[in-house]
Each structure stands twice: as structure tokens, then as C-alpha cells.
Amino acid sequence: MWIIVWSTILLACIGTLFLRIAGRKSISQMTIPQVMILLAIGTVLGSEVSGKGMTNTILALGTFILFLIVVEWITLRSNRIESILKGKSVSVIHEGKLEIDNLRRLRVSVDDLEKRLRMVGISNIEDVKHGTIENNGEFGYELYPEAKPVTKKDMELMLKAYLPQLKRDVSSGVKRISLEGDQTEPHRDEVPTHLQ
């Protein structure tokens, strides 16, 4: 029994190491230990189909799940171990310029990075203040202020600054912008008689 437990833990450690070395392009949303455990579970279940025995299979599956729980618990408590097992985000764009050495280290081509930029709606690398490949393989970014989309709050501030004759009418619970001196009636939710 202990041989199965220790060999399972050894396989889990080796699988995590190999997936960590394989890089971030091979995983998408899951962390490296999660992918490794997922692959291991599939393999162990496959071994049951080939006749290794139900008891050994259940024991190995339980050990893999316990290994994943322990890894997640340890990474919550130690930033150093988390960076070893799961990795850290790596900067690939700094102040609008590509960091080619980091791209090479991650084995990500400029074309792949541009594809990721297009997928999040960014057309110019120069608009990105900081861009990183996160530990789950996703692209994280911060845009320069002039490249950020306008929010509703930004629009209200601009309207207030450039069109001071506009005011907000919040009477009767309806928010709308109306001209000062405009005597329009507030919006009513009544249904006209011809539509009833």
C-alpha cells in the first residue's frame, strides 16, 4: 500500500516539474498542478480499465487529490513556493515597448503576442503601459490613460465641464440630462390608452 502512495506522490511531483518546464502556452486557465492532476487522474482511470484493480485505483486517485489539496494549501501560505510551483507573471511589454528577452524565455512569438492583444481589443502595442503573461497563460495589461475607453463617469465630467448649461434631472427617480430652462415633463411609465 505505501509503495502506491509514495510512487503516486513521486509521479505528481515529476508531472508538476515537467509541466512547469513545458511553459505557459500548454495551459490556458488552470494552474500547472491542476493540469498535472487532471492528466494523472485520466491516466489512473485508464489503468483501471486495463485491469490494475479497483482498490489500487481508488487509493491512487485519492492520493492525487490529496496532493493537489496540499499543494494549493501550501501555495496559499507561501509566496515563494507559489512562485516555484505556479510561476509568476512575466512582463512582455513595458511602457509601450516589447521585452523581447522575456518573450523568448516564454517561447512566445511577437505574432502570438499581437494575437493576444487583438483578442482583448488592443490594436497598438504603444497603447499598453505594462503587459504581462500571467501564471495561467493569460495576457494581463494596463493601458496608458489616453488609450483607456471613456466611462460613463468620464462622460458626465466632460459634459459638466464643457456644457455647464446641462444639468441632471433626478426628479421622480428618473436620471436624465436636460437643458436649464427646458420645461419638458419628466418621463412617466404610463402606457398610452391605444396600447392597452
N, C-alpha and C positions, 0 to 999 in steps of 0.2 A: 504494500500500500504506500509506504513512504517513498519508494522508488518512483511511483507515478506522480506523487505530489512534487518531489524535487525536480524531476525531469520536466514537469509542466511549468514550474517556475523558471527553470533554465530556458526552456523554449520561449516563454513570454519575454524574458529579458533579451534574448538574442533577436527575437522578432522586432521588439521595440527599437533596438540598436540598428538593425538593418533598415527599418522604415525611416528612422531618423537620418541615416546616411543617404537614403534614396532621394530625399529632398521634398520640397513642398508642392511640386507640380503633380505628384502622385496622389495627393489627398485634396479634398475640397473643403468640406465643412467640419469634419471630425478631427480630433486631435490624434497624434500618432499612436498613443496607447489604445485609443478606441478602435482605430482601424486594425491594429495588430490583433486585438482581442476578437474583433469581428471575423477576421480571416481565420484565426485559430479555432474559433467555435465552429465555423464551417468545415474545417479540416477534421476536427474531432467528431462532429456529427457524421461526416463521410466515413470515418473509421468505424463507427458503429454499424453503418450499412454494410461494410465489408467484413463484419463479424468479430470485432475485438471484445465484445461483451458489454452489457448494459451497465454493470457496476463500475467498470473502469471508465466508461464514457461519462457517466454522471459525475464521478469523482474528478475527472479532468476538467469538465465544464465548470464545476463548482470552484475548482482551483483557479481557473482563468478569470472567472467573475470576481473572486476574492482578490486576485492580483490587481484587477482594474480598480476595484474599490480602494485598495490600499494605495495604489499609485495616485489616484485622484485625491485622497485624503492627505498624502504627503505633499503633493504639489500645492494644495491649499495652504499648507503651513510653512513651506519653504520656497522662497523665490528662486534660490539658487538651483534647487532640484527641479523646480518647474522649468527653468530655462534650459537645463540639461535634457530633460525628458520631452518637453513640448516645444522648446525653442523660443526665441524672442522675435519680435518684429524687426525687419531689416529695412533700412532706409534705401530707397531706389531713386527718389527724386528729392533734391534739396535746393530750395529757392529757385525753382523752375529749371534746374539743370539735372540731367541724368547722372546717376552714380554708377558708371559702367563697371567698376570693380565689383561692387555688390551684386549687380545683375549677373556677372559672370560666375560669382561664387554661388548664387542661387540657381544657376543654369537657366535663366530666363532671358530670352532674346528681346531686343528692342521691339520687334514686331508683336511679341506676346504682351509686352507691357502696353503698347499702344492699343491693342485689342481690349485689354482690361480697362484702359482709360475710356475708350469709346463705349464700353458696356455700362459705365457709370455716367455717361453724358458729358465727358470732357474731351474737347477737340484739340486743345493746345497744351503741351507739356508746360509751357511757360506760365500757365494759369495756376499751376499746382505749387503751393509754398512748400509742403512736405508730402511725400508719398512713400508708403511702406508696403511691403509684403508681410502680412500678419502671419502668426504661427499656424493658422489653419489654412494658409494659402490664399486668402482673400486679399484684395487691394484696399488699403486704407489711405485716406488723403485729407489734406486741409488746403482749401483754395485761398488765394490772395483775396483780400476784401473786395477789390474791384471786379473779381470774377465770380463772386458768390451771387446766387439768384436773389432777386428782390423778394422780401417777405411782406406780408400784409402790414406789419408794424412799420417797416421802412417806407411803404407807400403812404401810410397815414401821416408819417412825419414829413415826407416831401410835400404832400398836399397842404398840410398845415403851414409849412414854411413858405411855399411858393404861391399858394392861393389862400390868403388869410380870410377872404370873404366866405369861404366854405366853413360850415360848422356841422357838428354831428348832432342829429336829432334822435334822442333816445326816448322820446315820449311814447307812451303806450307799449313799451317793451320792444319796439322795432328800431334797430340800428340802421341809420341811413345818413347819407351826406346830402345836405340841401343848401341852397344859397341863402345868405342872410336876406331877410325881407321877402323871401319866397313864401307865399301863403298857401302852399299845397297842403292838402289834408293828409294826415298820417294814414298809412296803409291799414286797411281793415280786412279781416279774414272772412267777411260775409260772402256767401255765394249769391250771385245775381239770380233774380227770380226766374229768368228764362233758362237757367241751367239747373234749376231744382227739379 
